[in-house]
Amino acid sequence: MITNFFAGRFGRASALAIALLTVAVILVVDLCFSPRRVPIRILYAIPIMLAARFVGLREATLVTLVAIAFSLLDGWLTGIDIQTEILATVALGVVGVLSLLWARAERRAAALAEERAGLHQQARQRAAESEDARERLLHFFALVAHDLRNPLTAISGYTQMLSRWDSLPPETRERVVKGIQLSLRQLTRLSNDLLDASRIGASRFEIQRYRCDLVALCREIVGQRRTTTSVHRLVMETQLDRLEGCFDCDRIAQAVGNLIDNAIKYSPAGGEVKVRLERVGDRARIEVSDQGIGIAPEDIDKLFQPYSRLHRGPEIRGMGLGLYIVRAIVEAHEGTITVQSQLGKGSTFTIDLPVRTQPAAPEA
Ligand code: ADP
């Protein structure tokens, strides 16, 4: 117990020192006080057993050898007869070997138990993960079915109106054409997202770099998205006139557009959506921030997983693929994406991209 206390508090070195000190104390006690000499030598077994139990096997072997040496010295100093001497030494040796074997077996059993507990924990975690993935997939299928049905139903309604096209007033015709166009855009986006997700899942997602200006690109996307909302103020902020580099600009536009769409979608009460662009050394930084509902800290890790929807209410629609694709686009550019968010206050998504001047990566 004392050795254990010291092993825990001061480490193995102190525990070893205590065990060796005990051996020395036994020698002194035997020489000074023991009236019958022989029985007290059994005490040499105590530090051996303590060392085997509480310090490493190598140190315990050392303590065993020292205890045997002290026991022999004890016998020599006190003039014990040779038979008793041999008996005591053999007994100590046996105690030492048994203690070491016992300690070794105990340590192995402890290691095995720990390994088993670890495997058990891993298995439980995997089962929970696969259950979670299964649930998300089922939810995702339901969302895809729903997102397919909406535009299809709309198109089917509009096509019925085509049979009496000539009798329709011009404004209704315009509404029908716009409605069909919108539904087709929704279907195209849906099929593109599914295709992208399947390519990312199969590690076949690729980008095509060409030269473009990120300032013009961001301005254009912000301008486009302004037409989609009347309750948000979309702001573009940059000190730069141009930021040229080789990117897959369609894909960057898709990523930034997606972040702006989310910023709008997840700030239903309106507010400011800001896109900031700056150059930091040889990197471009694009920030998209909103004043929306925000994300709980424990949900941040799940954001970029496929089919991951944190807001499952029917009022905000989505398939949970957007950020998964955004991250793939950013990572294909060897960049990073990070999030800072506060529930009820808003979120900021930051894309950090290395600016390459050549379409191909420089030779290492
Ligand atoms: P979707 O919007 O289609 O559900 P995303 O992959 O774009 O899928 O987003 C995943 C989840 O991350 C969303 O369901 C939403 O809960 C959360 N999220 C994304 N952007 C924001 C944001 N700007 N503010 C709050 N939550 C967000």
Residues whose N, C-alpha, C, O or C-beta is under 5 A from the ligand:
A	BS01	ADP	N262 A263 Y266 G292 G294 I295 L303 S308 R309 L310 H311 R317 G318 M319 G320 L321 G322 L323 Y324 S347
